[in-house]
């Protein structure tokens, strides 16, 4: 599609320094960019890298000084690049065709402009919204509702009865709506607890590759609008995730826990069952939250068990001094013993 530097600057609400008629046909990182590609730089420390790039047009943050380039000046250059990419360089939609090897139940309902890839399966009473794309090897179970403009990458599995909103993206290998991990000990053996609930994924959610989201046991698992989940994340039964959360790779969220809105979860975080995390809390990488705990909002937490980052840093600093403190203690004990005639 492409655009001029002036068109991009006007669209993202940024200033322009340089040639307004410069034609831009793509986006790239500085090392691989062509002259006609758009790049961005946020910090003055990356000026040398940016100046060495072949790209003629740069979205640059305040205080980043560049010579010989056309500069689109923005206080949030990464955001400006994302907006420009969505507007002027959108991903090409899949061709609206049904592959000959796809297996589609006569009872399934497909909207217009739907694409179904090789060996995909769509069961009875499933509904696929207009403009959605289902790649090779996907399985869409009975009674699944898939909204408009959704995209399923290869080998996604959606169990029966799951509901996905509009513009949901699910990456390869992800399993949605599987049974939760629920068992009851019965005379020395585990009896499976019923996993009869539902799963609702709201509009504009994105799920990374090889993640799993379990259905509710007797109730509902729900992922709120705009939430983004990384690869290899486990969301257990009856979990409630609010709007616009970000959850990084290898995080595990145990059953019946809830996350508020705009929660940020770092990589490898472990969240016990029945935990409540309030709005805009931030959990640092590898934080651990024991069962039944409440994490208050508008604060950053780290460590296991998770505590506010100020407390964690202070305690971690003290722990790192333990070897020298032990040495000081031994010396003090020795001095006390000498004062007492060899007795402690």
C-alpha positions, 0 to 999 in steps of 0.5 A: 500500500505505502504512503508518503512521510507527510501522510504517515506523520499526519496520521500518527499525529507527529511532526515532520522534519525533512522531505514530506514527499518521501515515498515509504513502501515498507517497515523494517529494523535498521540493519535490514531496512532498504532506503524506502523502509520506515524504521524507528528509534526511541533512545539517543544511544541507538543513534549510531545504529540508526544513522548506519541504516539505509532507511531514509525515514525514521520515527524518532523520539524527542531528544534523538538528533539525526542528520541526513534523514527525514524524521517523523518526530514522536514522543512515542515512536514505537507506538507511532510505528505500530499505528503506521504499520496497521494503517499503511502496511496491513497484513495481506488477508488469506484467500477466501477459499475452502481447500478440497481436503477440509472436512466441514460438517453440513451443519456448520455455518460459514460466513462470507470470505472465510478461508479454510486450509488443508485437512482442517475440520469444522464440526456440526453447529460450529459458526465461523464469522465473516472474513475469518481464516482457519489454517491447515490442520485446525480443529473447530469443535461442535458448537464453537462460535468463531467471530468475524475476522479471526485468524487461526494458525496451523494445528489450533484445536478448539474444543466443543462449545467455546466462544471466540469474539471478533478479531481473535488471533490464535497461533500454532499449536494452541489448545482452547477449551480442554478439560481443567485439571480437577480430581477428587481423591476417592478411596485411594484413587483419583476421580475426575471432577466434572469439566462441563463449563464454558470458555469465552474469549472476547474481541481482539485477544491474541494467544501465542503458540502452544498455549492452553486455555481450559474450560470452566469446570462447572462455570466459565473461564473468560479472557477479556477484550484486548488481552495478549497472551504469549507462547507456552502459557497455561490458563486453568479452569474458571480463571477470569482475566480482565481487559487488556492484560499482557501475559508473558511466556511460560506463565501458569495461572491456576484454577479460579484465579482472577486478574483485573484489567491492564495487569502485566505478567512477566515470564515464568510467573506462577499464580496459585489457585484462587488468587486475586490480582487487582487492576494494573498490578505488575508481576515481575519475571518468575514471581510466585503467588501462593494460593488464596492471596490478594495482589493489590493493584497499581503496584509492581511485585517480584520474588517468591512469595511475591512482594512489592518491589521495594521490599523485594530489593531491600530483602534481596540486598540483605540476603546477598550480604549474608556471607560477610555478615556470617563472617562478622558474626563468627568474629564477634563470637570469637571476641566475646569468647576471649572476653569471657575467658574462652567461654561463650 
